Amino acid sequence: MKKYLRFTFIAIFSAGFIYSVITFVIYYGEATSAEARIDELRFTMMEEWDEEQNEIVTVATKTPAQEDTDENNETEPTEPTKPEEQVFEIRQRFRHLHKKNNDLVGWIKIPGTNIDYPVMQNKDDHLFYDRVNFDLERDEIGLPYLDIRCEIAPKNQIQIIFGHNIRRRGLIFNNLTLYENKEFWEENQLIIYDTLYERATYQIFAAIVYDARGIRKNDFQFHRYTHFSTTRTFDTTEHNFEVYRNEIFDRALYDTKINFEITDHLLILATCEYSTSNSRFVLFSKKIE
């Protein structure tokens, strides 16, 4: 019996060890392949960068001007014409990649970290790029993706981007957790967030750890709002804004002494955090240029 139990234990342990090794090798291989694919995307972006000011691709057209049908150029009073439709033009640097995958909405880069990735958005499935790469292949690494409620044309007031925390290789949004350290924030406060249509710089003003366990409807949720305007759907009152802002600063890991107002444009980045079973590490930043 003892010999049998010993054999069983060794067999189970060996099987578990072999499974772990195989899983690690597969995971490592997938991560390496993902890095190579993303490097190709970065190279393409660099190639297009120098030509950005020389060429644009129009993706929306103005409303045609009203024609003058009177040969004598004398017109009768008419109703006021409707305002022209807003024009959005894809910037040169995104033209090639957007043709390959029109779910591309922008690019995010945080100097001082290895965060330098395309930002995706699938309007049919919020979590689509959680496990899919730029070439639409199954990929456990995924890509950063914009909240499905957010728009970039025109851009809504609050942009919310999610991404995996790939700890073994420091990929996707793993480096967000470097901002647990105030000294790191002091040296690396800026985020470059380009969309298809504009380039913007944001300054980080708060880092929090958000525990999503047992969250109820009226509890604080960092991703609740995509704008603070009182003229839009899902609007918020000034009182609610103050509550939201206070919740952020009460939870902040350290005091940056940077405030934000109801008129500011925000960028929120979120990734997994492993101190609890369902927590997130979240960076808040505001647009400065």
Secondary structure, 3 states (H helix, E strand, C coil): CHHHHHHHHHHHHHHHHHHHHHHHHHHHHHHHHHHHHHHHHHHHHHHHHCCCCCCCEECCCCCCCCCCCCCCCCCCCCCCCCCCCCCCEECHHHHHHHHHCCCEEEEEECCCCCCEEEEECCCCCCCHHHCECCCCCECCCCCCEECCCCCECCECCEEEEECCEECCCCEECHHHHHHHCHHHHHHCCEEEEEECCCEEEEEEEEEEEEECCCCCCCCCCCCCCCCCCCCCCCCCCHHHHHHHHHHHHHHCCCCCCCCCCCCCCEEEEEEEECCCCCEEEEEEEEECC
